[in-house]
Amino acid sequence: PIAQAKIHYNTGGAWQEMPFTSQQDSDYFFQLPELPLGAQLSYYFEAADAQGNTGLLPSTAPQDCYSFQILPTPETRLLIAYSGSQDYQNNELPYYENLLNLLDVEYDVYNWEEYPSYRIPLQYDAILCYASTGSYSTKADTLSLALMQYLNSGTTDAPKNAFFSSDGWAFSQGGHPNSSLMKKLLEAYFRTDYVATGFGGGTNGLAGPDVFTYQNGTILCRDASPIGDSGFEYPVYANSPDCIFRLTACPDWYAGEVQYPELGSVNAFTFEDGPVDGQAYLHDGVCATALELPIYKAFYFSFDFSQLTEFTHRYTLMQDLLNWFGITGVAVSDGLAPVPATRITGVYPNPFRNCARIDFTLEKETPAQLEVFNLRGQKVKTLADADLTGGIQQTIWDGCDERGIPVSSGIYLLRLRTPEASVSRRTMLLK
């Protein structure tokens, strides 16, 4: 029998030790003092029996030891939640890390399959989450619960944000009862639905349900999308992207459990080109939705992010996403960044109450117009109409029309036009 057991630990300084704090049969528990956020905790165990025999765990300690990082890191506003077993070959995570490094954004990384229960720290303003296969599991339910709790914590003054990418999550929850946490996350919190093959949907909107190999195609950015360039086709290479559907409101069976159940998502991207006579199997079928509530924003993407084939497209979409989420301080850190294109890069804040700053870029010196339209297509105000230099531009909308009269609350479209391009982006005015 063990007569003595203790833990050795450090958080970057000298090794400290303490005896076990409780015991249950042959299990020994150690209650460590409060540990500094962001620190790397290293530790190993030492034990002795009644005869004086001793042992270490791991046996080569302290040269080798166990460790984990204590999250969140101070001042870090962004979390990558990755699937450790689904992405066991580490194929997907580097795409996120490399882009955030290039954009000079600090982030933490957490494997959402590591522990049986957890809560997402409210310090984070945004979460980038992915599930490579989207398979159902109790761990997927745990993730769903944690994300729903996180999004519920948002307020109108401090909204939360979530990006969820998976080419199988929607399919995996199909047919589940309404009590399913995966289903509730998709329908109630992303306001997104899945319909099986034969009913206008399917588990491979690009090449068809009987195709299991990777195929080339494109997805089309729709006018309502908060990220990407409206009307632009983005090349993809994928094997099983779900066809999803936006919900115009939260389903009745969840409506009493969520905030703003009357608001629905928008179609952000649709399948365009593919291997079926040059078109995607579910041409015009939806593959990404966006939801903007006063307390949180959510973007659901039915591809793996790595399945966007062009680096410049992944870069600009990630930049758009961070701008939409209000993650400021985004900066280019080296020469790998693409040449600025003609696009609206951000609206701050969004939603806004009194005035909004609109950032946009022009590929070159050109005549340019930046206009505001309501959802009926009526022009509300011209914000810019002049010959402008290439590069970064900025202007302000004060929430008024051409006559200086404040407009009503609602969603408005910002449209940037040059002789060579026309792009748009949504913004929400709250009174």
C-alpha positions in Angstrom: 0.0 0.0 0.0 1.1 3.6 -0.7 2.2 5.3 2.5 3.0 8.7 1.0 2.1 10.5 -2.3 2.8 14.0 -3.5 2.8 16.1 -6.6 5.7 18.3 -7.9 4.6 21.2 -10.0 5.7 24.5 -11.4 4.3 27.3 -13.6 7.6 28.5 -15.0 9.6 29.0 -11.9 11.0 26.6 -9.3 9.5 23.2 -8.6 7.0 23.1 -5.7 5.5 20.1 -4.0 2.5 19.2 -1.9 0.9 16.0 -0.5 -2.4 14.7 -1.7 -5.5 16.5 -0.3 -7.9 13.6 -0.3 -8.1 9.8 -1.0 -10.8 7.5 -2.3 -9.8 3.9 -2.3 -6.7 3.8 -4.5 -7.3 7.2 -6.1 -5.3 10.2 -4.8 -6.5 13.8 -5.3 -4.4 17.0 -5.3 -6.1 20.4 -4.9 -3.6 22.9 -6.3 -3.7 26.6 -5.3 -5.0 29.1 -7.8 -2.8 29.1 -10.8 -2.0 32.1 -13.1 -4.0 32.4 -16.3 -2.0 31.7 -19.4 0.7 29.7 -17.5 2.0 26.3 -18.6 1.6 24.0 -15.6 4.2 21.2 -15.5 3.9 18.4 -13.0 4.9 14.8 -12.0 4.1 12.5 -9.1 6.2 10.8 -6.4 5.0 8.0 -4.1 6.5 5.6 -1.5 5.1 2.4 0.1 5.4 1.2 3.7 8.7 -0.6 2.9 10.4 2.6 1.7 10.2 1.7 -2.0 9.7 4.9 -4.1 8.5 5.6 -7.7 8.0 8.5 -10.0 5.3 9.1 -12.6 6.5 9.5 -15.3 9.4 7.3 -14.3 11.9 9.7 -16.0 10.7 12.8 -14.1 11.6 15.6 -13.7 13.4 15.4 -17.1 10.0 14.3 -18.5 6.7 15.4 -17.0 3.0 16.1 -17.7 1.8 19.6 -18.6 -1.2 21.7 -19.7 -1.9 25.3 -20.3 -4.3 27.3 -18.1 -6.8 29.1 -20.2 -7.7 31.8 -20.9 -4.5 33.7 -21.6 -4.8 37.3 -20.2 -6.2 39.8 -22.7 -6.8 37.1 -25.4 -10.2 37.5 -27.0 -10.2 34.6 -29.5 -10.4 30.9 -29.0 -9.8 28.1 -31.6 -11.9 25.1 -30.5 -10.6 22.1 -32.5 -11.5 18.4 -32.6 -8.5 16.4 -31.4 -9.6 12.9 -32.5 -11.4 13.9 -35.7 -8.4 16.0 -36.8 -6.0 13.5 -35.3 -3.5 14.1 -38.2 -3.5 17.8 -37.5 -4.6 18.7 -41.0 -7.1 21.4 -40.2 -5.7 23.3 -37.2 -2.6 24.8 -39.0 -4.9 26.6 -41.5 -6.5 28.6 -38.6 -3.2 29.2 -36.8 -1.3 30.3 -39.8 -4.0 32.8 -40.9 -4.4 34.3 -37.4 -0.6 34.6 -37.1 -0.5 36.4 -40.4 -3.3 38.7 -39.2 -1.5 39.4 -35.9 -4.4 38.2 -33.8 -3.7 36.6 -30.4 -5.6 33.4 -29.8 -5.8 30.4 -27.5 -6.3 26.8 -28.6 -8.5 24.2 -26.9 -9.3 20.6 -27.8 -13.0 20.3 -27.3 -12.7 16.5 -27.1 -10.2 16.6 -24.2 -12.5 16.7 -21.2 -15.9 15.3 -20.4 -17.3 18.7 -19.2 -16.2 22.3 -19.4 -17.5 25.9 -19.8 -16.0 28.4 -22.3 -14.5 31.4 -20.5 -16.5 34.5 -21.1 -13.3 36.5 -21.6 -13.4 35.3 -25.2 -15.3 37.6 -27.6 -15.2 35.0 -30.4 -14.8 31.3 -31.0 -13.6 29.6 -34.2 -14.8 26.0 -33.9 -14.6 23.1 -36.2 -15.5 19.4 -36.4 -13.7 17.7 -39.2 -16.2 14.9 -39.6 -19.1 16.2 -37.5 -19.8 12.7 -36.2 -22.3 12.3 -33.3 -20.8 11.6 -29.9 -21.4 12.5 -26.3 -18.4 14.9 -26.7 -20.2 16.6 -29.6 -23.2 17.1 -27.2 -20.9 18.5 -24.6 -19.5 21.0 -27.1 -23.0 21.9 -28.2 -24.0 22.7 -24.6 -20.8 24.7 -24.0 -21.4 26.8 -27.2 -25.0 27.4 -26.3 -24.1 28.6 -22.8 -21.4 30.8 -24.3 -23.8 32.4 -26.9 -26.4 32.9 -24.2 -23.9 35.0 -22.2 -23.8 37.7 -24.9 -25.4 41.1 -24.4 -26.3 44.0 -26.6 -23.3 45.9 -25.3 -20.9 42.9 -25.4 -22.2 40.4 -28.0 -20.5 37.0 -28.4 -19.5 35.5 -31.8 -19.1 32.0 -33.1 -17.8 30.5 -36.4 -18.6 26.8 -36.9 -17.1 24.8 -39.7 -17.9 21.2 -40.4 -18.7 19.0 -43.5 -20.8 16.6 -41.5 -22.3 18.2 -38.4 -25.7 18.9 -40.0 -25.9 15.4 -41.5 -25.0 13.8 -38.1 -27.8 15.4 -36.2 -30.4 14.7 -38.9 -33.2 12.5 -37.6 -32.3 13.2 -33.9 -35.1 14.1 -31.5 -35.6 17.7 -30.5 -33.9 16.9 -27.2 -30.6 16.4 -29.0 -28.1 19.0 -28.0 -26.4 18.9 -31.5 -29.8 19.5 -33.1 -30.7 22.3 -30.7 -27.4 24.1 -31.4 -27.9 23.9 -35.2 -31.6 24.8 -35.3 -32.1 27.1 -32.3 -28.7 28.9 -32.1 -27.6 28.9 -35.7 -31.2 29.0 -37.1 -30.1 26.4 -39.7 -31.6 23.1 -40.7 -30.7 20.0 -42.6 -32.9 18.0 -45.0 -32.0 14.6 -46.3 -31.4 13.5 -49.8 -34.7 13.1 -51.7 -36.2 16.1 -49.9 -34.1 18.8 -51.6 -31.0 18.4 -49.5 -28.3 15.9 -48.9 -24.9 15.1 -47.4 -22.9 16.0 -50.5 -24.2 19.1 -52.2 -21.1 19.3 -54.4 -21.0 15.9 -56.1 -24.0 14.0 -54.9 -24.7 11.5 -52.1 -23.2 8.5 -53.9 -19.8 10.2 -54.5 -17.3 9.8 -51.6 -14.2 11.2 -53.3 -12.9 14.7 -53.3 -14.2 16.9 -56.1 -13.6 20.4 -57.4 -16.3 23.0 -57.5 -17.1 26.6 -56.5 -19.4 28.2 -53.9 -21.1 31.6 -54.6 -21.1 34.4 -52.1 -24.6 35.8 -51.7 -25.6 39.4 -51.2 -26.7 38.8 -47.6 -23.4 37.3 -46.5 -21.5 39.3 -43.9 -18.2 37.9 -45.2 -16.8 37.5 -48.7 -17.4 39.5 -51.9 -21.0 39.3 -53.1 -21.3 37.5 -56.4 -17.8 36.1 -56.3 -17.3 32.3 -56.8 -14.8 30.7 -54.4 -13.1 27.5 -55.6 -13.4 24.5 -53.2 -12.1 20.9 -53.2 -14.3 18.7 -50.9 -15.8 15.3 -50.4 -19.0 15.7 -48.3 -20.3 19.2 -47.8 -23.8 19.2 -46.4 -26.6 21.1 -48.1 -28.3 23.1 -45.3 -31.2 25.5 -45.1 -31.7 28.8 -43.3 -34.5 29.1 -40.8 -36.5 32.3 -40.9 -37.1 32.0 -37.2 -36.3 29.7 -34.3 -38.4 26.5 -34.4 -41.5 26.7 -32.1 -40.2 23.8 -30.0 -37.2 25.8 -28.9 -38.7 29.4 -29.1 -39.3 29.6 -25.3 -35.7 28.7 -24.5 -33.8 31.3 -26.6 -33.6 35.0 -27.0 -35.0 36.8 -30.2 -36.7 33.7 -31.5 -38.4 35.7 -34.2 -35.1 36.5 -36.0 -33.7 34.1 -38.6 -30.5 33.4 -40.5 -29.6 34.4 -44.0 -28.1 32.4 -46.9 -24.4 33.3 -47.0 -23.0 30.9 -49.6 -24.5 28.5 -52.1 -23.2 25.6 -54.2 -22.3 26.8 -57.8 -20.0 24.8 -60.0 -19.2 21.1 -59.6 -18.7 17.8 -61.4 -22.4 17.2 -62.6 -22.3 18.7 -66.1 -20.2 21.6 -64.8 -22.6 22.4 -61.9 -22.8 21.3 -58.3 -25.2 18.4 -57.6 -27.4 20.8 -55.5 -26.8 23.9 -57.6 -28.0 27.0 -55.6 -28.3 24.8 -52.5 -27.1 26.5 -49.4 -23.8 25.7 -47.8 -23.3 28.5 -45.3 -25.7 30.6 -43.2 -25.2 33.7 -41.0 -27.2 34.8 -38.0 -27.0 38.3 -36.5 -28.8 38.8 -33.2 -28.3 41.8 -30.8 -26.5 39.4 -28.4 -24.4 37.3 -30.7 -23.4 36.6 -34.3 -23.0 33.1 -35.7 -21.7 31.8 -39.0 -22.2 28.1 -40.0 -20.1 26.7 -42.9 -20.7 23.2 -44.2 -17.2 22.8 -45.5 -13.9 22.3 -43.7 -12.1 25.7 -43.9 -9.1 24.0 -45.5 -11.4 23.0 -48.4 -11.2 26.5 -49.7 -8.4 26.0 -52.2 -6.9 29.5 -52.6 -4.8 31.0 -49.8 -5.9 34.6 -50.7 -9.5 33.6 -50.3 -9.0 31.9 -47.0 -7.0 35.0 -45.8 -9.6 37.5 -46.9 -12.6 35.5 -45.6 -10.8 35.1 -42.2 -10.1 38.8 -42.2 -13.8 39.5 -43.0 -14.9 37.2 -40.3 -12.8 38.9 -37.6 -13.9 42.3 -38.7 -17.6 41.2 -38.5 -16.9 39.8 -35.1 -15.3 43.1 -34.0 -11.9 41.6 -33.3 -9.8 44.7 -33.9 -6.1 45.2 -34.2 -6.0 43.1 -37.3 -2.7 43.9 -39.1 -0.6 42.4 -41.9 2.6 41.1 -40.4 4.6 40.1 -43.5 4.7 40.1 -47.2 2.5 37.0 -47.6 -0.7 39.0 -47.4 -2.5 39.4 -50.7 -2.7 42.7 -52.6 -5.8 44.6 -51.4 -8.8 44.0 -53.6 -11.9 46.3 -54.0 -14.0 45.3 -51.1 -15.7 46.5 -47.9 -13.4 45.2 -45.2 -15.4 46.1 -42.1 -18.1 48.0 -40.3 -17.4 49.1 -36.7 -19.4 48.6 -34.6 -21.9 46.3 -36.2 -24.7 46.5 -35.1 -24.4 50.2 -34.3 -26.6 52.8 -32.6 -25.5 56.3 -33.6 -22.8 56.1 -36.2 -20.7 53.4 -37.9 -17.2 53.5 -39.4 -17.0 51.8 -42.8 -13.5 50.5 -43.9 -13.0 49.6 -47.5 -10.1 49.0 -49.9 -9.6 49.8 -53.6 -7.3 47.8 -55.8 -6.1 50.9 -57.6 -7.0 54.6 -58.1 -10.5 54.7 -59.6 -13.9 56.4 -59.5 -15.8 54.8 -56.7 -19.3 55.1 -55.1 -20.2 53.8 -51.6 -24.0 53.9 -51.1 -26.5 52.7 -48.5 -29.7 50.8 -49.5 -32.6 49.5 -47.4 -33.8 45.9 -47.9 -36.4 47.1 -50.5 -33.6 48.2 -52.7 -34.1 51.9 -52.2 -31.1 54.1 -51.9 -30.8 55.7 -48.5 -27.6 57.7 -48.7 -24.4 58.2 -50.8 -21.4 58.1 -48.5 -18.7 58.5 -51.2 -18.7 59.4 -54.9 -15.3 60.5 -56.1 -12.0 59.5 -57.7 -10.2 57.7 -54.8 -6.7 56.5 -54.5 -5.9 52.8 -54.2 -5.5 51.1 -50.8 -7.3 51.6 -47.5 -10.2 54.0 -47.3 -12.6 55.0 -44.5 -15.8 56.9 -44.0 -18.6 57.3 -41.5 -22.4 56.8 -41.7 -24.4 58.6 -39.1 -27.5 56.6 -39.6 -29.3 59.4 -41.5 -30.6 59.6 -45.0 -29.7 62.2 -47.7 -31.9 64.8 -46.0 -30.2 64.3 -42.6 -33.2 62.5 -41.1 -32.4 59.5 -38.9 -33.5 56.2 -40.5 -35.4 53.5 -38.6 -33.8 50.4 -37.0 -33.1 47.5 -39.4 -30.7 45.9 -41.8 -29.1 48.0 -44.5 -26.8 47.1 -47.4 -23.6 49.0 -48.1 -22.6 48.8 -51.8 -19.2 49.7 -53.1 -19.0 50.2 -56.9 -16.1 50.9 -59.3 -16.0 50.5 -63.1 -14.4 47.0 -62.5 -16.2 45.7 -59.4 -19.4 45.8 -57.3 -19.4 44.4 -53.7 -21.8 44.7 -50.8 -22.0 44.1 -47.1 -24.8 44.2 -44.5 -25.0 46.4 -41.4 -27.6 46.6 -38.6 -28.8 49.8 -37.1 -30.3 49.6 -33.6 -32.2 52.4 -31.9 
